[in-house]
Amino acid sequence: MRRRTGRAARLAVLLALAPVPLSGCGIQETEVVEAGRPAVGDLLPPRETRLLLFFHGPDGELLPVPRIVDVPWHSGGSPADGEEADQALSPLAAVTAQLTGPDQDERRAGFRNDSSLPGTASAVDRVVTDGPAVEVRLTTGVRTLTAPARDQLVCTAAYAAHPKGSRPVALAGRDGRLPPADCSVRPVPAPAR
């Protein structure tokens, strides 16, 4: 019994003295030093195998959400099948996926579509990319869409049409055409190495 008491006493002394060497090593406390923006890298899956959809996160903020797409030439075909790959990654495919809404994993993570967006892929008539602006034509009205819903469609179509989302997007529907708009979400450039 005496032996256990001795061990316990030594352990208590060691625990009490453990912080002492750390505080007396001569390192002085400093203030936080601002050194610019945090380092950011592109951690998205390769553009050749993903769509970038824009959903509202748990806090309501518009966020890009990459979705992996089964591209035919990545599953055993040849790169000559590029036309099929382009269809799987086209702006039309992206807007259709956007209107279909978040998948099960994305919903579990708290992502959602704005409630004023049509909840069906058949609401997309077509997406035209050959003009100065991408035009998303819906079979429904566009003037009744809320600003957050418009932002979702604009950003999804812009990033599907251009890697940096720099193409303006016009929404058109049964009730007319809205002026072209730019995506409000801009990529943060990765620092040079």
C-alpha positions in Angstrom: 0.0 0.0 0.0 2.9 2.4 0.8 4.3 1.8 -2.7 1.1 3.0 -4.4 1.0 6.2 -2.3 4.6 7.0 -3.3 3.8 6.5 -7.0 0.7 8.7 -6.8 2.6 11.4 -5.0 5.3 11.4 -7.6 2.8 11.5 -10.4 1.0 14.4 -8.8 4.3 16.4 -8.5 5.2 15.7 -12.1 1.8 16.8 -13.3 2.0 20.0 -11.2 5.5 20.8 -12.6 4.9 19.9 -16.2 3.8 23.4 -17.3 6.7 25.1 -15.6 9.4 24.2 -18.1 7.2 25.3 -21.0 6.5 28.7 -19.5 10.1 29.5 -18.7 11.8 28.7 -22.0 12.3 32.3 -23.1 9.7 32.5 -25.9 7.8 35.7 -25.6 4.1 36.0 -26.3 3.2 37.9 -29.5 0.1 39.4 -31.1 -1.6 37.8 -34.1 0.1 38.9 -37.3 -2.0 39.3 -40.4 -0.3 37.9 -43.4 -2.9 38.0 -46.1 -5.5 35.7 -47.3 -5.4 32.0 -46.4 -3.9 29.6 -48.9 -6.5 28.2 -51.3 -6.1 25.4 -53.8 -8.5 24.0 -56.4 -9.7 20.8 -54.7 -12.6 20.2 -57.1 -12.7 17.0 -59.1 -11.4 17.5 -62.7 -13.7 19.6 -64.9 -13.9 16.7 -67.4 -15.9 14.5 -65.0 -18.0 16.9 -63.0 -20.8 19.4 -63.1 -20.7 22.4 -60.8 -24.2 23.0 -59.4 -25.1 25.9 -57.1 -27.2 25.2 -54.0 -28.1 27.1 -50.9 -26.2 25.8 -47.9 -27.5 25.4 -44.3 -26.9 29.2 -43.7 -28.6 30.2 -46.9 -25.4 31.1 -48.7 -25.1 30.2 -52.4 -22.4 27.5 -52.7 -20.8 25.6 -55.5 -21.3 21.8 -55.2 -19.4 19.5 -57.5 -21.3 16.5 -58.8 -19.3 13.7 -60.5 -20.8 12.6 -63.8 -20.4 9.3 -65.5 -18.7 10.4 -68.7 -18.8 7.7 -71.4 -15.1 7.9 -72.4 -14.0 7.6 -68.7 -15.8 4.3 -68.4 -14.0 2.5 -71.1 -14.8 4.4 -74.3 -12.2 6.4 -76.2 -11.7 10.2 -76.2 -13.1 10.2 -79.7 -16.5 9.8 -78.0 -16.2 13.5 -77.0 -19.6 14.4 -78.4 -21.2 12.1 -75.8 -19.0 13.5 -73.0 -19.9 17.0 -74.0 -23.6 16.1 -73.7 -23.1 14.7 -70.2 -21.3 17.9 -69.1 -23.2 20.4 -71.2 -24.9 23.5 -69.8 -28.2 21.8 -70.5 -27.2 18.8 -68.4 -26.1 21.2 -65.6 -29.3 23.2 -65.5 -31.4 20.0 -65.7 -29.5 18.6 -62.7 -29.9 21.9 -60.9 -33.7 21.8 -61.3 -33.8 18.1 -60.2 -32.3 19.4 -56.9 -29.7 18.1 -54.5 -29.2 14.3 -54.3 -29.6 12.4 -51.1 -26.0 13.1 -49.9 -26.3 16.8 -50.7 -29.6 17.1 -48.9 -28.1 15.3 -45.9 -25.3 17.9 -45.9 -27.9 20.7 -45.8 -28.0 21.8 -49.4 -31.3 22.9 -51.0 -32.8 24.6 -54.0 -34.7 27.8 -53.6 -38.4 27.0 -53.2 -39.4 29.2 -56.3 -37.3 27.0 -58.7 -39.4 24.5 -60.6 -38.7 21.1 -59.1 -38.6 19.1 -62.3 -36.0 18.6 -65.0 -38.8 18.9 -67.7 -39.0 22.7 -66.9 -35.8 23.2 -69.0 -36.7 23.8 -72.6 -33.1 24.4 -73.8 -29.9 26.2 -73.1 -28.3 28.2 -75.9 -24.6 29.0 -75.7 -23.7 30.5 -79.1 -24.5 34.1 -78.4 -22.8 36.8 -76.3 -24.8 35.5 -73.3 -25.9 32.0 -72.3 -29.7 31.8 -72.6 -31.6 29.4 -70.3 -35.1 28.9 -71.6 -37.6 27.4 -69.2 -41.1 26.1 -69.9 -42.3 28.1 -66.8 -42.3 31.8 -66.0 -39.0 33.4 -64.9 -40.3 36.7 -63.5 -41.8 34.8 -60.5 -38.4 33.3 -59.6 -36.9 34.9 -56.5 -33.4 36.5 -56.7 -31.8 33.5 -54.9 -33.4 31.1 -57.4 -32.2 33.2 -60.4 -28.7 33.3 -58.9 -28.7 29.5 -58.7 -29.6 29.1 -62.4 -27.3 31.9 -63.5 -24.2 30.5 -61.7 -24.9 26.9 -62.7 -25.3 27.9 -66.4 -22.3 30.3 -66.3 -19.9 27.7 -64.8 -21.1 25.0 -67.2 -20.5 27.3 -70.2 -17.1 28.6 -69.0 -14.5 27.2 -66.4 -14.4 30.5 -64.5 -18.1 31.3 -64.8 -17.4 34.5 -66.7 -20.3 34.2 -69.2 -23.4 36.3 -68.6 -26.7 34.3 -68.4 -30.1 35.4 -69.5 -33.2 33.6 -68.2 -36.2 33.3 -70.5 -39.6 31.7 -70.0 -43.3 31.9 -70.8 -43.5 35.4 -69.3 -40.5 36.9 -71.2 -36.8 37.3 -70.9 -34.7 38.8 -68.1 -31.6 40.9 -68.8 -28.3 39.0 -68.8 -26.8 38.6 -65.3 -23.3 37.6 -64.1 -22.8 34.9 -61.4 -22.2 36.6 -58.0 -19.9 33.7 -56.9 -16.4 34.2 -58.1 -13.6 31.7 -57.8 -10.7 32.5 -55.5 -7.5 32.1 -57.4 -5.0 29.6 -56.1 -1.7 31.2 -55.0 1.3 30.7 -57.4 3.7 28.0 -56.3 
